[in-house]
Amino acid sequence: MARRDDEAPRVTVDPSVTFTLLELCEHGEVHAEYVIKLVNYGVIAPVTEVSPRDWEFDLDALARLRKAQRLQRDLKMNLPGLAMSLELLDDVHQLRREVERLRRQLHQFMRES
């Protein structure tokens, strides 16, 4: 499958890896000020609660950064709207997982009866 020119390159790394603020900025191709704003709005969160120059981010933060970039680019969202949209998307994802879990329980229950 060919990669579109506007897609970020895929990063294949150990899931336990962390990135410094600078490394996250390099992987996401963004400025540190943008990442700091995303942290302030709760869009992404550092793994450690220390000063920004010592922040470390995990792969989930990198994925969320990229999702935030796509939403902002494609839908022209401001940061508060972006934060709210991502929170709602997280809720939808969690609800879908819960529905699937309940479906499996229901099917198991129906087989046992």
C-alpha positions as CSV (number, residue, x, y, z in Angstrom):
1,M,0.0,0.0,0.0
2,A,1.5,3.4,-1.0
3,R,1.9,6.1,1.6
4,R,0.2,9.4,0.9
5,D,2.5,12.4,0.8
6,D,0.6,14.1,3.7
7,E,0.8,11.1,6.0
8,A,3.4,11.0,8.8
9,P,5.9,8.2,8.4
10,R,5.2,5.2,10.7
11,V,7.5,4.7,13.7
12,T,8.1,1.1,14.8
13,V,9.6,1.0,18.3
14,D,9.4,-0.9,21.5
15,P,6.0,0.0,23.2
16,S,7.7,0.8,26.5
17,V,9.9,3.5,24.8
18,T,9.5,7.1,25.9
19,F,10.3,10.3,24.1
20,T,11.7,13.6,25.5
21,L,9.9,16.8,24.5
22,L,12.4,17.4,21.8
23,E,12.1,13.8,20.4
24,L,8.3,14.0,20.4
25,C,8.5,17.3,18.5
26,E,10.9,15.7,16.0
27,H,8.6,12.7,15.5
28,G,5.5,14.8,15.3
29,E,7.2,17.5,13.2
30,V,5.9,20.3,15.6
31,H,7.3,23.0,17.7
32,A,7.6,22.5,21.5
33,E,5.2,25.4,22.1
34,Y,2.5,23.4,20.3
35,V,3.1,20.3,22.5
36,I,3.1,22.4,25.6
37,K,-0.3,23.9,24.6
38,L,-1.6,20.3,23.9
39,V,-0.5,19.3,27.4
40,N,-2.1,22.4,29.0
41,Y,-5.4,21.6,27.2
42,G,-5.2,17.9,28.3
43,V,-4.9,16.6,24.8
44,I,-1.7,14.7,25.6
45,A,0.0,14.0,28.9
46,P,3.6,13.4,29.8
47,V,4.4,10.1,31.5
48,T,6.1,12.0,34.3
49,E,4.9,15.1,36.2
50,V,8.0,17.2,36.2
51,S,9.0,20.5,34.5
52,P,8.4,20.6,30.7
53,R,12.1,20.3,29.9
54,D,12.2,16.9,31.7
55,W,8.9,15.6,30.3
56,E,8.8,12.1,28.8
57,F,6.0,10.9,26.5
58,D,5.0,7.4,25.5
59,L,3.8,6.0,22.2
60,D,0.1,6.8,23.1
61,A,1.1,10.5,23.4
62,L,2.8,10.3,19.9
63,A,-0.3,8.7,18.4
64,R,-2.6,11.2,20.0
65,L,-0.4,14.1,18.9
66,R,-0.7,12.8,15.3
67,K,-4.5,12.4,15.7
68,A,-4.7,16.0,17.0
69,Q,-2.6,17.2,14.1
70,R,-5.0,15.5,11.6
71,L,-8.1,16.9,13.3
72,Q,-6.7,20.3,13.4
73,R,-5.5,20.3,9.8
74,D,-8.6,18.6,8.3
75,L,-11.3,20.3,10.4
76,K,-9.6,23.6,11.3
77,M,-10.2,23.0,15.0
78,N,-9.0,25.3,17.7
79,L,-7.3,23.8,20.8
80,P,-10.3,23.8,23.1
81,G,-12.5,22.2,20.3
82,L,-9.7,19.7,19.6
83,A,-9.5,18.7,23.3
84,M,-13.2,18.2,23.5
85,S,-13.4,16.3,20.3
86,L,-10.6,13.9,21.3
87,E,-12.3,13.4,24.7
88,L,-15.5,12.5,22.9
89,L,-13.7,10.2,20.5
90,D,-12.1,8.4,23.5
91,D,-15.6,8.1,25.1
92,V,-17.0,6.6,21.9
93,H,-14.1,4.1,21.7
94,Q,-14.6,3.1,25.3
95,L,-18.4,2.7,24.8
96,R,-17.8,0.5,21.7
97,R,-15.4,-1.7,23.6
98,E,-18.0,-2.0,26.4
99,V,-20.8,-2.9,23.9
100,E,-18.6,-5.6,22.4
101,R,-17.8,-7.0,25.8
102,L,-21.5,-7.1,26.7
103,R,-22.3,-8.7,23.3
104,R,-19.8,-11.5,24.0
105,Q,-21.3,-12.0,27.5
106,L,-24.8,-12.1,26.0
107,H,-23.8,-14.7,23.4
108,Q,-22.1,-16.8,26.1
109,F,-25.2,-16.6,28.3
110,M,-27.5,-17.5,25.4
111,R,-25.3,-20.6,24.6
112,E,-25.4,-21.7,28.3
113,S,-29.2,-21.5,28.5
